[in-house]
Each structure stands twice: as structure tokens, then as C-alpha cells.
Amino acid sequence: MLLLDIAIINFVVFYISDKEYLNEYFLIYTSVFWLLSTYLIGFYKVYRHTTFFRIFTLLTLQFSIFILGYFAFFGIVREGVIVNNQFIILIIIISGITFFKILSFFLLRSYRSLGNNYRKVVLIGLDASSKKMIQLFNEKSNLGYRYLGFFSDKKLNNKERLGSFNESFNYINDKENYVDEVYCSLTELSKEQLKQVIRFTNDKDVVVKLIPNSEEFYSKNQNVEYYGETLKVLSVKKLPFDFVENHLIKRVFDIIFSLLVCLFVLSWLIPILWILVKIESKGPLIFKQNREGLNGEQFLCYKFRSMRLNKVSEKIHTTLNDNRVTQIGAFLRKTSIDELPQFFNVLRGEMSTVGPRPHLKSLSQEYQKEVGDYLKRHVVKPGITGLAQVSGYRGEIKKRSDIKNRIRLDIFYIENWSFFLDIKIILKTIFNVFKGEEKAY
């Protein structure tokens, strides 16, 4: 829908606008303004349970903002001069986008009512609100939900009961059932049971939603959604990296930033370091080492070689006054210059500028035993720098709390990511390089 809307705007503006009066930046302006305004109001956040009234509200709000921005261009750039056919252009854009948005809404509903594009759902716990939810799933086929049954510890003589609370985990985990969404009754489930379900569904990539028992049960981790007119559901908020647009923003920044570093820093630094490193010790300038990346997959991580060639580099981390480190290597490590070749890893798509640091497989297996949530750090690409590193947790692991705090900060970064957090970490990294760090050895 986003691509279609942008195509409509560009087509109408380009072919109908009076070329004599059309500013060359007007086409770019309208497209960019549309992208920003729709993102801010959530114009494309339309779900299968979204009502037609909500669609109408989104259209009204978006076009109110777009009209203001549209004519603001003429007020600022054209000094208030509005070409006659600009009103016609605006009417065509509004009519075209409205037509296709409403058409797609009803076409999708018709398609789902025929039994296509459905999601399989189960309920855990049965109360009055749960029964209304079941009724909605059964009666509103055009929403595209296929109700499989419910789980409850209550001994109910009901053929839709699939088992007890504990039995629900095996059922959801069974690949043959293909459960997409789980709805939990907050009346029947205890807080501990609810935590169990959320933890389990997060690991299995299954959507979990909560059926509330009171008006007060809200938190910053939940969004209110309405199924039908009055049936309220709490949706557990997704993590930042659950949204495709955040991956795109991060990747675009990584490519631009890495190209700048490669062109303006590495292009002249590599020849100089090649001479200095070769003078002091035999071996290549670039040191390559297998590290764990996204989803635990192995990749070759690049660094400027800071040690003499040795057979234990794959097993042992660098320690204070390590006799393997060369003199030029000590300087490279102290200033973190040895990490700069990893920008090539970023361009290859194996790493990101900011993220959890990649670990050796042998050390990763050891850390998994120490920290229960360790594997969560594998849901994003590893980074050249990270929140843990700028917070003082870098270098040698001396005690158990070091790795626990490092992983805690890695997970905090994943759960609270923002573009500005990345910028803050990069700036702090640069500041630390000039200030010097005690653990940089």
C-alpha cells in the first residue's frame, strides 16, 4: 500500500502539474512529507481486526496533515503563489489513495471470508471475555482467524477444551498445529503463569495477546486493541527489531557510515599500518577469526593484527600485559583502531556499527551456562561497538558478574533500541577513544 500510494502521488504530480510553475523539488517534497507523516500517525498500521471506522479516521487524519504540508510548500517556496491545477492534483491524490485503501480493506475481508489468509489461534483460560472472543472468531470469518480450542485447569465438559494450562505448551510447540496467536485470560491465569506463557511464546515466535479483567490493567508494555465494537484486548508491545522499518533504518545508516569510514580513514590508514605491522612481526596485516553472528551463525571477523602469530588465539582472550601483543598492537588496541576493518564486515551485512560484540564459539558456549538469556543477543547483528562496551564492560572477563552485566546491557539495548541510541553510543565510543580506557588492552 505504501508503494502504491507513493506511485499515485508521483504519477499525478509529475503528469498533471504545470511544468512551467512546478518547482523541481516539489516531487521529492510531496513524497518525503507523505512518508514522514504516515509514519508518525501509523497510517499503515492496519490489522485484520481493524474496523472500517478506524480506516476512515486514519484517512481523515492523514489527509488533514497532508493538505497542510502540501500548501505549506507554496507558502514557503512559491511565496504564496498557488497554480490553478494544484487543487485538482490534490483532489485526484486524495481520491486515488482513498479508493485503493478502502478497496484493499474489503477485498482482503472477502478473501479471508473464503477461508484464506487465516491465523490459527488458541485461548488459555476461559471466562466471560474469552467466550466473547471465541464467538467473534467463529462468527466473523472475514477477520481471518481459525479458532482451534482453549486450555483451562477447570474441569469443563467442553469438546473445545484441548487440555490443562501445562499441556498448552506442548500443543503450541507441536509444528503440526501451526499456532500463530495465543490469547490469555487475565482472570484465570496467575502472574507467574502469564510470565511463563510470554517467555515461551517469545522463544517460539508466537504472538501473545491478553484478555483483560479490569480497566486498570495497563502498562507501557501493552497496547489496547479493539476486536469488534467493544471487545478489548491487550497486545504485548513488540520489540524495536520486530519492525522491518527499524532494520531498514539501521542498515541504511550502517552502509553510509561504513562507506565514509572506508573512504576517508581506511583508504590511507591501511598502507601505513601494513608497513608498521610488518616491520615488527611476521604475518598478515588483517587478522581473521570465526565469530558468532546473527542467529548464532559463524562469520569471519576482521581486525588489524595486534599480536604475534600464536596457536591459542581461538581459545584465550587477551589479558593484561599479554606477551602475545606487539608494541604497535598495544597502541591499536588502546585506541580501538584494530577494530576498524570490521566496517568491511558491516558492508558485507555480517555486522552492524552498533550491537552486542561477537564472541568466539567456544566462549559463547561457556557464557550460555552462566547467563540464561544469553542467546537473546543473537537476534540482532553483532556490532563494532555496543552499549556494554561504552558502559565500561569491555575486554577481559575476570569474574562472573562481568559477563552477566555485559549480557544484561546487550539485552537492554535490543529491547530499547532507537536510532538516537545508536548515535549516542557511537559518539561515546569516539569520546572514549580519545580519553583512553583502562580495559582497552
RORO-326418 format. One record per residue (C-alpha): residue number from 1; x, y, z. Coordinates in Angstrom, 1 decimal, always signed. Layout:
<rs>
R   i   east  north     up
R NUM      X      Y      Z
...
</rs>
This chain:
<rs>
R   i   east  north     up
R   1   +0.0   +0.0   +0.0
R   2   +2.9   +2.4   +0.8
R   3   +4.5   +1.8   -2.6
R   4   +1.1   +2.2   -4.4
R   5   +0.4   +5.5   -2.6
R   6   +3.8   +6.9   -3.4
R   7   +3.3   +5.8   -7.1
R   8   -0.1   +7.6   -7.2
R   9   +1.4  +10.8   -5.7
R  10   +4.4  +10.8   -8.1
R  11   +2.3  +10.0  -11.2
R  12   -0.3  +12.7  -10.5
R  13   +2.2  +15.4   -9.6
R  14   +4.5  +14.7  -12.5
R  15   +1.9  +14.3  -15.3
R  16   -0.7  +16.9  -14.2
R  17   +1.3  +19.7  -12.7
R  18   +2.0  +22.7  -14.9
R  19   +5.7  +22.2  -15.7
R  20   +6.2  +26.0  -16.1
R  21   +5.4  +26.5  -12.4
R  22   +6.3  +23.2  -10.9
R  23   +9.4  +23.6   -8.6
R  24  +11.9  +20.8   -9.3
R  25  +11.9  +19.8   -5.6
R  26   +8.1  +19.6   -5.3
R  27   +8.0  +15.9   -6.3
R  28  +10.6  +15.0   -3.7
R  29   +8.9  +17.2   -1.1
R  30   +5.5  +15.6   -1.5
R  31   +6.9  +12.0   -1.4
R  32   +9.1  +12.6   +1.7
R  33   +6.3  +14.5   +3.5
R  34   +3.9  +11.7   +2.8
R  35   +6.4   +9.1   +4.2
R  36   +7.1  +11.1   +7.4
R  37   +3.5  +11.9   +8.1
R  38   +2.2   +8.4   +7.6
R  39   +5.0   +7.0   +9.8
R  40   +4.2   +9.4  +12.6
R  41   +0.4   +8.7  +12.7
R  42   +0.7   +4.9  +11.9
R  43   -1.3   +5.2   +8.7
R  44   -0.2   +1.7   +7.5
R  45   -0.7   +0.0  +10.9
R  46   -3.9   -1.7   +9.8
R  47   -4.6   -5.2  +11.1
R  48   -7.2   -7.9  +10.4
R  49   -9.3   -6.8  +13.4
R  50   -9.1   -3.1  +12.4
R  51  -12.6   -1.7  +11.8
R  52  -13.8   +0.4   +8.8
R  53  -14.3   +3.3  +11.2
R  54  -10.6   +3.2  +12.1
R  55   -9.7   +3.2   +8.4
R  56  -11.9   +6.3   +7.9
R  57  -10.3   +8.0  +10.9
R  58   -6.8   +7.3   +9.6
R  59   -7.7   +8.7   +6.1
R  60   -9.2  +11.8   +7.6
R  61   -6.2  +12.5   +9.9
R  62   -3.6  +11.7   +7.2
R  63   -5.2  +13.9   +4.6
R  64   -5.7  +16.8   +7.0
R  65   -1.9  +16.7   +7.7
R  66   -1.0  +16.2   +4.1
R  67   -3.1  +19.1   +2.8
R  68   -1.4  +21.5   +5.4
R  69   +2.0  +20.3   +4.3
R  70   +1.1  +20.4   +0.6
R  71   +0.1  +24.0   +0.7
R  72   +2.9  +24.9   +3.1
R  73   +5.3  +24.2   +0.1
R  74   +3.7  +27.0   -1.9
R  75   +3.7  +29.4   +1.1
R  76   +7.4  +28.9   +1.7
R  77   +8.9  +28.1   -1.7
R  78   +6.5  +29.7   -4.1
R  79   +5.9  +32.8   -1.9
R  80   +2.2  +32.1   -1.6
R  81   +1.6  +31.6   -5.4
R  82   -0.6  +28.5   -6.0
R  83   -1.0  +27.3   -9.6
R  84   -4.6  +26.7  -10.6
R  85   -4.5  +23.0  -11.1
R  86   -2.9  +22.2   -7.7
R  87   -6.4  +21.9   -6.2
R  88   -7.2  +19.3   -8.9
R  89   -4.0  +17.4   -8.2
R  90   -4.8  +17.3   -4.5
R  91   -8.3  +16.0   -5.2
R  92   -7.0  +13.3   -7.5
R  93   -4.4  +12.2   -5.0
R  94   -6.9  +12.0   -2.1
R  95   -9.5  +10.2   -4.3
R  96   -7.0   +7.7   -5.6
R  97   -5.4   +6.8   -2.3
R  98   -8.8   +6.6   -0.5
R  99  -10.2   +4.4   -3.3
R 100   -7.4   +1.8   -3.1
R 101   -7.2   +1.8   +0.7
R 102  -10.9   +1.1   +1.1
R 103  -10.8   -1.4   -1.9
R 104   -7.9   -3.3   -0.3
R 105   -9.7   -3.4   +3.0
R 106  -12.9   -5.0   +1.6
R 107  -11.0   -7.3   -0.9
R 108   -8.9   -8.7   +2.0
R 109  -12.0   -9.3   +4.1
R 110  -13.7  -11.1   +1.2
R 111  -10.6  -13.2   +0.6
R 112  -10.5  -14.2   +4.3
R 113  -14.2  -15.0   +4.4
R 114  -13.5  -17.7   +1.8
R 115  -11.1  -19.4   +4.2
R 116   -7.8  -17.8   +3.0
R 117   -5.0  -15.9   +4.7
R 118   -6.1  -17.1   +8.2
R 119   -4.3  -17.3  +11.5
R 120   -4.7  -20.2  +13.9
R 121   -5.4  -19.2  +17.5
R 122   -5.9  -20.8  +20.9
R 123   -7.0  -19.4  +24.2
R 124   -5.6  -20.1  +27.6
R 125   -8.2  -19.7  +30.3
R 126  -11.9  -19.3  +30.0
R 127  -14.1  -16.5  +31.3
R 128  -16.9  -14.3  +30.1
R 129  -14.5  -12.2  +27.9
R 130  -12.8  -15.3  +26.5
R 131  -16.2  -16.6  +25.5
R 132  -17.0  -13.4  +23.6
R 133  -13.6  -13.7  +21.9
R 134  -14.4  -17.2  +20.8
R 135  -17.8  -16.1  +19.5
R 136  -16.1  -13.3  +17.5
R 137  -13.6  -15.8  +15.9
R 138  -16.4  -18.2  +15.0
R 139  -18.9  -15.6  +13.6
R 140  -16.5  -13.1  +11.9
R 141  -14.8  -15.3   +9.3
R 142  -13.8  -12.2   +7.3
R 143  -11.3  -11.4  +10.1
R 144   -9.3  -14.4   +9.1
R 145   -8.9  -16.3  +12.4
R 146   -9.2  -20.0  +12.8
R 147  -10.1  -20.9  +16.4
R 148   -8.6  -24.3  +17.5
R 149   -9.8  -24.5  +21.1
R 150   -8.9  -23.4  +24.6
R 151   -6.8  -24.6  +27.6
R 152   -8.0  -24.4  +31.2
R 153   -7.3  -26.1  +34.5
R 154  -11.1  -26.0  +35.2
R 155  -12.6  -29.5  +34.7
R 156  -15.1  -28.5  +32.0
R 157  -17.1  -30.8  +29.9
R 158  -16.5  -29.0  +26.7
R 159  -15.3  -30.6  +23.4
R 160  -13.3  -27.4  +22.6
R 161  -11.1  -27.9  +25.7
R 162   -7.7  -29.0  +24.5
R 163   -6.2  -29.7  +27.9
R 164   -4.8  -28.0  +31.0
R 165   -2.5  -25.0  +31.3
R 166   +0.6  -27.1  +31.4
R 167   -0.5  -29.1  +28.3
R 168   -0.8  -25.9  +26.3
R 169   +3.0  -25.6  +25.9
R 170   +3.3  -29.0  +24.1
R 171   +0.4  -28.2  +21.9
R 172   +1.7  -24.8  +20.8
R 173   +5.2  -26.3  +20.4
R 174   +3.9  -29.0  +18.0
R 175   +4.7  -27.9  +14.5
R 176   +1.7  -29.8  +13.1
R 177   -0.7  -27.4  +14.9
R 178   +0.9  -24.2  +13.5
R 179   -0.4  -22.0  +16.2
R 180   +0.0  -18.3  +15.2
R 181   -1.5  -16.4  +18.2
R 182   -2.3  -17.2  +21.8
R 183   -4.9  -15.3  +23.8
R 184   -4.6  -15.4  +27.6
R 185   -7.3  -14.7  +30.1
R 186   -6.0  -12.5  +32.9
R 187   -8.9  -13.6  +35.1
R 188   -7.8  -17.2  +35.2
R 189   -4.0  -17.0  +34.9
R 190   -1.7  -16.0  +37.7
R 191   +1.1  -13.5  +37.2
R 192   +3.6  -16.4  +37.2
R 193   +1.7  -18.4  +34.6
R 194   +1.4  -15.3  +32.5
R 195   +5.2  -14.8  +32.6
R 196   +5.6  -18.4  +31.6
R 197   +3.4  -18.0  +28.6
R 198   +5.0  -14.7  +27.4
R 199   +8.5  -16.2  +27.8
R 200   +7.6  -19.3  +25.9
R 201   +5.8  -17.6  +23.1
R 202   +8.6  -15.1  +22.6
R 203  +11.1  -18.0  +22.2
R 204   +8.7  -19.8  +19.7
R 205   +7.9  -16.6  +17.8
R 206   +4.2  -16.9  +18.5
R 207   +2.1  -13.7  +19.1
R 208   +0.6  -13.5  +22.6
R 209   -2.3  -11.2  +23.5
R 210   -4.1  -10.6  +26.8
R 211   -7.8  -10.5  +27.5
R 212   -8.1   -8.0  +30.4
R 213  -10.3   -8.4  +33.5
R 214  -10.3   -4.7  +34.5
R 215   -9.8   -1.2  +33.2
R 216   -6.7   -0.7  +35.4
R 217   -4.5   -3.4  +33.9
R 218   -2.4   -1.3  +31.6
R 219   +1.4   -0.8  +31.4
R 220   +3.8   +0.8  +28.9
R 221   +4.5   -2.7  +27.5
R 222   +0.9   -3.1  +26.3
R 223   -1.2   -1.6  +23.5
R 224   -5.0   -1.6  +23.7
R 225   -6.8   -3.2  +20.7
R 226  -10.5   -3.5  +20.0
R 227  -12.0   -6.6  +18.3
R 228  -15.4   -5.7  +17.1
R 229  -17.0   -2.7  +18.8
R 230  -16.3   -3.2  +22.5
R 231  -14.2   -6.3  +23.0
R 232  -10.9   -5.1  +24.4
R 233   -7.6   -7.0  +24.1
R 234   -4.1   -6.0  +25.3
R 235   -1.3   -6.6  +22.9
R 236   +2.1   -7.1  +24.4
R 237   +4.3   -4.5  +22.6
R 238   +6.8   -5.7  +20.1
R 239  +10.5   -5.1  +20.5
R 240  +12.0   -2.4  +18.2
R 241  +13.7   -5.1  +15.9
R 242  +10.3   -6.8  +15.3
R 243   +9.6   -3.9  +12.9
R 244  +11.0   -4.1   +9.4
R 245  +11.4   -0.4   +9.1
R 246  +13.8   -0.3  +12.1
R 247  +16.0   -2.9  +10.4
R 248  +16.0   -0.8   +7.2
R 249  +16.9   +2.4   +9.1
R 250  +19.7   +0.7  +10.8
R 251  +21.0   -1.0   +7.6
R 252  +21.0   +2.2   +5.6
R 253  +22.9   +4.1   +8.3
R 254  +25.4   +1.2   +8.6
R 255  +26.1   +1.3   +4.8
R 256  +26.5   +5.1   +4.7
R 257  +28.6   +5.3   +7.9
R 258  +30.8   +2.4   +6.9
R 259  +31.5   +3.8   +3.4
R 260  +32.5   +7.1   +4.9
R 261  +35.0   +5.3   +7.3
R 262  +36.4   +3.2   +4.5
R 263  +36.8   +6.1   +2.1
R 264  +38.1   +8.7   +4.5
R 265  +40.0   +6.7   +7.1
R 266  +40.9   +3.2   +6.0
R 267  +42.0   +4.2   +2.5
R 268  +45.1   +5.9   +3.9
R 269  +45.4   +4.1   +7.2
R 270  +45.8   +0.6   +5.7
R 271  +49.1   +1.3   +3.8
R 272  +50.7   +2.9   +6.8
R 273  +49.7   +0.1   +9.2
R 274  +50.8   -2.5   +6.7
R 275  +54.4   -1.1   +6.9
R 276  +54.4   -0.7  +10.7
R 277  +52.9   -4.1  +11.5
R 278  +55.2   -5.9   +9.0
R 279  +58.3   -4.2  +10.5
R 280  +57.6   -5.5  +14.0
R 281  +56.3   -9.1  +13.3
R 282  +55.7  -11.6  +10.6
R 283  +52.2  -12.3   +9.4
R 284  +49.3  -10.6   +7.6
R 285  +48.0   -7.1   +8.4
R 286  +44.4   -8.4   +8.7
R 287  +43.6  -11.0  +11.3
R 288  +40.6  -13.1  +10.6
R 289  +38.7  -15.1  +13.2
R 290  +35.5  -17.0  +13.3
R 291  +32.9  -15.3  +15.5
R 292  +29.2  -15.9  +16.2
R 293  +26.8  -13.5  +14.4
R 294  +23.1  -13.2  +13.7
R 295  +21.2  -16.3  +14.8
R 296  +24.5  -17.8  +16.0
R 297  +25.8  -18.3  +12.5
R 298  +29.6  -18.2  +12.1
R 299  +31.4  -15.5  +10.0
R 300  +34.9  -14.3   +9.6
R 301  +35.5  -11.2  +11.7
R 302  +38.3   -8.8  +10.5
R 303  +40.8   -6.9  +12.7
R 304  +44.1   -5.3  +12.3
R 305  +46.6   -7.9  +13.7
R 306  +47.8   -6.8  +17.1
R 307  +49.5  -10.0  +18.2
R 308  +52.3  -12.2  +17.1
R 309  +51.1  -15.3  +15.4
R 310  +50.1  -17.9  +18.0
R 311  +48.1  -21.1  +18.2
R 312  +45.8  -20.2  +21.1
R 313  +44.1  -17.0  +19.7
R 314  +40.9  -19.0  +19.1
R 315  +40.6  -20.1  +22.8
R 316  +42.1  -17.4  +25.0
R 317  +41.1  -13.8  +25.4
R 318  +43.7  -11.1  +25.7
R 319  +44.8  -10.4  +29.3
R 320  +46.7   -7.5  +30.9
R 321  +50.4   -7.4  +29.9
R 322  +49.8  -10.3  +27.4
R 323  +53.2  -11.1  +25.9
R 324  +51.5  -12.0  +22.6
R 325  +50.6   -8.3  +21.9
R 326  +53.1   -6.3  +19.9
R 327  +54.1   -2.7  +20.6
R 328  +52.2   -1.4  +17.6
R 329  +49.4   -3.8  +18.5
R 330  +49.2   -2.4  +22.0
R 331  +48.6   +1.1  +20.5
R 332  +46.0   -0.3  +18.1
R 333  +44.1   -2.0  +20.9
R 334  +44.3   +1.0  +23.3
R 335  +42.8   +3.3  +20.6
R 336  +40.4   +0.6  +19.3
R 337  +41.9   +1.2  +15.8
R 338  +42.3   -2.6  +15.5
R 339  +38.5   -2.9  +15.2
R 340  +38.2   -0.6  +12.1
R 341  +38.4   -3.4   +9.5
R 342  +35.1   -4.7  +10.8
R 343  +33.5   -1.9   +8.8
R 344  +34.1   -4.3   +5.9
R 345  +32.0   -6.9   +7.8
R 346  +29.3   -4.2   +8.2
R 347  +29.3   -3.6   +4.4
R 348  +29.1   -7.4   +3.8
R 349  +26.0   -7.4   +6.1
R 350  +27.6   -9.6   +8.7
R 351  +27.8   -6.9  +11.4
R 352  +26.3   -3.6  +12.4
R 353  +28.1   -0.5  +13.6
R 354  +26.4   -0.8  +17.0
R 355  +25.3   -4.0  +18.6
R 356  +26.4   -6.8  +21.0
R 357  +30.0   -7.7  +20.4
R 358  +30.6  -11.0  +18.5
R 359  +32.1  -13.8  +20.6
R 360  +34.2  -16.9  +19.9
R 361  +32.1  -20.1  +19.7
R 362  +34.0  -21.7  +22.5
R 363  +33.5  -18.7  +24.8
R 364  +29.8  -18.4  +23.7
R 365  +29.1  -22.0  +24.8
R 366  +30.7  -21.2  +28.2
R 367  +28.7  -18.0  +28.6
R 368  +25.4  -19.7  +27.8
R 369  +25.9  -21.8  +31.0
R 370  +26.4  -18.7  +33.1
R 371  +23.6  -16.5  +31.7
R 372  +20.1  -17.8  +31.0
R 373  +19.2  -15.1  +28.5
R 374  +22.5  -15.2  +26.6
R 375  +21.0  -16.4  +23.3
R 376  +18.7  -13.4  +23.0
R 377  +21.7  -11.3  +21.9
R 378  +21.8  -13.4  +18.7
R 379  +18.5  -11.9  +17.4
R 380  +20.5   -8.9  +16.0
R 381  +23.7   -8.5  +14.1
R 382  +26.8   -8.1  +16.3
R 383  +28.4   -4.6  +16.5
R 384  +31.8   -3.0  +16.3
R 385  +30.8   -1.1  +19.4
R 386  +27.9   -1.5  +21.9
R 387  +26.2   -0.3  +24.9
R 388  +28.1   -2.7  +27.2
R 389  +31.4   -1.5  +25.8
R 390  +30.8   +2.2  +26.3
R 391  +29.4   +1.4  +29.8
R 392  +32.7   +0.0  +31.0
R 393  +32.2   -3.7  +30.2
R 394  +34.8   -4.5  +27.6
R 395  +38.0   -6.6  +27.3
R 396  +38.9   -9.4  +29.7
R 397  +36.3  -11.3  +31.7
R 398  +37.7  -11.5  +35.2
R 399  +34.7  -12.5  +37.2
R 400  +31.2  -14.0  +36.7
R 401  +29.5  -10.6  +37.1
R 402  +31.4   -9.1  +34.2
R 403  +29.7  -11.3  +31.6
R 404  +26.3  -11.1  +33.4
R 405  +26.4   -7.3  +33.3
R 406  +27.6   -7.3  +29.7
R 407  +24.7   -9.5  +28.6
R 408  +22.3   -7.5  +30.7
R 409  +23.3   -4.4  +28.8
R 410  +23.2   -6.2  +25.4
R 411  +19.6   -7.3  +26.1
R 412  +18.6   -3.8  +27.3
R 413  +20.0   -2.4  +24.0
R 414  +17.9   -4.9  +21.9
R 415  +14.7   -4.2  +23.9
R 416  +15.2   -0.4  +23.9
R 417  +16.9   +0.3  +20.5
R 418  +16.4   +3.6  +18.8
R 419  +18.4   +5.4  +16.0
R 420  +19.4   +8.1  +18.5
R 421  +20.6   +5.4  +21.0
R 422  +23.0   +4.2  +18.2
R 423  +24.2   +7.8  +17.6
R 424  +24.8   +8.3  +21.3
R 425  +26.8   +5.0  +21.6
R 426  +28.9   +6.0  +18.6
R 427  +29.7   +9.4  +20.0
R 428  +30.5   +7.9  +23.4
R 429  +32.8   +5.4  +21.7
R 430  +34.7   +8.2  +19.9
R 431  +35.0  +10.1  +23.2
R 432  +36.3   +7.0  +24.9
R 433  +39.0   +6.5  +22.2
R 434  +40.4  +10.0  +22.8
R 435  +40.0   +9.7  +26.6
R 436  +41.6   +6.3  +26.8
R 437  +40.1   +3.3  +28.6
R 438  +41.6   +1.2  +31.4
R 439  +40.3   -2.1  +30.0
R 440  +41.5   -1.4  +26.4
R 441  +44.4   -3.9  +26.2
</rs>
